[in-house]
Amino acid sequence: MVGPGTGVAPFRGFLQARHVLKEQGQEVGEAHLYFGCRNPEHDYLYKNELEAAQQEGLVKLHTAFSRVDGEEKCYVQHLMRDDAQHLIPLFEEGAHLYICGDGSKMAPDVEATLQQAYADIHGKSAKEAEDWLNQLQQEGRYAKDVWTGI
């Protein structure tokens, strides 16, 4: 799941569903949530809820902050690039990808990051990596709910 800013809101439902399943004794698979905001002190939406979900073992939370004084900007795609050796094999095991949020910059950057990671790990061309991501979408394993400003 990739949901920077207000894009994280829909993923709360995923985490709540995983909580119920776990309470019912069902096994929940590995899940990752990439969340980003400008400053963790000002706009880290649902911080307590997300961190509690991680503590409960419902999700591995990855946080990126782009406006922390004295630090380089960090965006969700940077974290995903750094996790590529773990993420790309998850797709080969049947993982799904959901992106929600900014469609003008974030979503294309995340897609480019994943395609580059796939190409690097498997020695594929940019076209083959693009086809791989398109195939995930055709299989219903990649969905995005994004918006762009006017």
Secondary structure as the mmCIF struct_conf table of DSSP 4:
data_model
#
loop_
_struct_conf.conf_type_id
_struct_conf.id
_struct_conf.beg_label_comp_id
_struct_conf.beg_label_asym_id
_struct_conf.beg_label_seq_id
_struct_conf.end_label_comp_id
_struct_conf.end_label_asym_id
_struct_conf.end_label_seq_id
STRN STRN1 VAL A 2 VAL A 2
HELX_RH_3T_P HELX_RH_3T_P1 GLY A 5 VAL A 8
TURN_TY1_P TURN_TY1_P1 ALA A 9 PRO A 10
HELX_RH_AL_P HELX_RH_AL_P1 PHE A 11 GLU A 23
TURN_TY1_P TURN_TY1_P2 GLN A 24 GLY A 25
STRN STRN2 HIS A 32 CYS A 37
BEND BEND1 ARG A 38 ARG A 38
TURN_TY1_P TURN_TY1_P3 PRO A 40 HIS A 42
TURN_TY1_P TURN_TY1_P4 LEU A 45 TYR A 46
HELX_RH_AL_P HELX_RH_AL_P2 LYS A 47 GLN A 55
TURN_TY1_P TURN_TY1_P5 GLU A 56 GLY A 57
BEND BEND2 LEU A 58 LEU A 58
STRN STRN3 LYS A 60 PHE A 65
BEND BEND3 SER A 66 SER A 66
TURN_TY1_P TURN_TY1_P6 ASP A 69 GLY A 70
BEND BEND4 GLU A 71 GLU A 71
HELX_RH_AL_P HELX_RH_AL_P3 VAL A 76 ASP A 82
TURN_TY1_P TURN_TY1_P7 ASP A 83 ASP A 83
HELX_RH_AL_P HELX_RH_AL_P4 ALA A 84 GLU A 92
TURN_TY1_P TURN_TY1_P8 GLU A 93 GLY A 94
STRN STRN4 LEU A 97 ASP A 102
TURN_TY1_P TURN_TY1_P9 GLY A 103 LYS A 105
HELX_RH_AL_P HELX_RH_AL_P5 MET A 106 HIS A 122
TURN_TY1_P TURN_TY1_P10 GLY A 123 GLY A 123
HELX_RH_AL_P HELX_RH_AL_P6 ALA A 126 GLN A 138
TURN_TY1_P TURN_TY1_P11 GLU A 139 GLY A 140
STRN STRN5 TYR A 142 TRP A 147
#
